[in-house]
């Protein structure tokens, strides 16, 4: 009998918590209209801070859970500030340069959207000649933003999907 009473008390507590959340109304929205996530706006940052020494230089973290067509990508990557500052940033120039062209950005968006074949891509207005298209595909492939899937088909490698979207998100700010 005590077990039933404990279970009933637990259910009553859950119902009371749900009723309290419903009475509070919908979560606050930010300036873009996105609802505040559970745990607060800075839930990822708060988790990162808990893992860092208080007197340390800090760290940078990016993470994402992305579903595109029938693919799902979960990704998290972080570095300490010292590790970022101590690397040779000039080594990143080729990777960033590959992204610094409107046609290449369009190609990446189209490929993420499901157009994988060069024939499909060549049909898109404004991408230039087939020679120009292949030049841009080679640039993106050499920089690691694309991978040949054989037979004139390209994919954004899974390990590059969230980093690409994070760069594009950061460029908006």
N, C-alpha and C positions, 0 to 999 in steps of 0.2 A: 504494500500500500504506500509506503514511503517513496518508492520508486515512481509511482504514478503521480504523486504530489510534486516531486521534484521536476518531472517532465512537464507537468502542467504549469508550474511556476516559470520554467524556462520558456515555454510557449507564450505565456502572458508577457514576459519581458521582451520577447521578440516582437510581439504585436504592438506593445507600447512604443518600442523604438521605431517601428515602421510608421505608426500613427504620428509620432513626433516629427519624423522626416517629411511626411506628407503635409503636415500642418505648416511646416517652414516654407513651403512653396518650392518652385523650381530653383535650381542652383543659379547663382549670379553668372551673367555672361560678360565676356571681355569685349573690347571694342570691335572685334571681328564677328561677334555674335556667338562665339564658341562657349559652351557651358563650362564652368569650372569643374575640373576633374575631381573625383573623390580623393581626399588627402590634400587638397589645396592646389593652387596653381603651380607651385614649385615642388611638387612631390618628387620628381626625379632629382632635382637639385638638392633637396633635403636628404635624400638617400645617399647621394654622392658625398655630401658634407659629413655624414655620419661615419663614412669610411676613411676620412682624411684626418691627419693630425692637425690640431687647431693652429699650431705655429708654422705649418708647412706652407709652401707657395701656392697650393691648390692644384686643381686638375680640370681638364676639359673632357666632357663626355657627350657623345651623341648616341642616340638610340632610336629605333623605329620598328614598327610592326606594320608591314605593307602587304596588301592583297591586290594583285594585278592579274586579271583574267583567272586562270586556274593555278596561279603560283602564289605562294605566301613566303614572305621574307621577314625573319626576325633578326635584328642586328643591334649590337651594342659595342661601342669601342670608346676607349678613354685613354688619355695620357696625362701624366703629371705636367704641370707648367714647365718644370725644369727640362723634361724630356722634349717638349715642343720647342723651347727656346734654344736647346743645345744641338738641335739637328741643323743640317745645311738646307735651308729653305730653297736654295737655287735648284736643288735636285727635284723639286716639285714643279718647276716651270713647264716642263713638257706636258705634264698631266693637266695643269691649269690652262695652258695654251690650247690644248685640244678642245677644251670647253668654250674657248673665247671666240666662237664663230657662230653666228645665228643659224646657219644651215646645219652645223653639227648638233646644236641644241635641238633643233627641229627633228633631226634624224633620231636622236636619243628618245625624244618624246614619242615619236611615231613607233619606234621599235618597242618601247615599253608598253605602248598602246596595242600592240599585236601585229604590226606590219613588220615581218621579219625578212622577207625576200627582197633582193635587189630589184626585181621586176616590179614588185608592189611599191617600193620606195621611189623608183624612177617615174612612176605615174603621178607623184605628188607635184603639184604646181609650185614653181619657184625654187626648186632644188638644183637647177642647172642641168648641164649636159650629163650624159652617162659617165663621161670621163671625170667630170667634177664630182659627181656622186661617189665614184670609186675612190677618188682622192680623199674625200672627207671620211669615208668608211675606213680607209687605211690609217688615217690620222687617229681616229677614235680607237681603232684596234691596237695600234702601236702604243697608245697611252694606257691601254687596259680598260677603257670604258666600254668597249665592245669585244665580243669573242665570235669568231666564225663558227657557225653551227653546221657547216658543210653545205654544198650545193647552192652557194650564193645566198645563204641565210645567216642572219646575225642576231645575237642576243646580248643584252646587258648582263654580264656575269652576276650571279646572285649576290656575291660579296660586294658588289659595287652599286646595287640598287639603292639601299638606304644612304650610303655616303653621297651618291649623286643627288638624291632628293634633299639631303641635309645641306649640301653646298648651295643648291638652288634656293632653299629656304633662307639660308644665311645671306644670300645676295639680295634678298628682298628688303632687308633691314637697313 
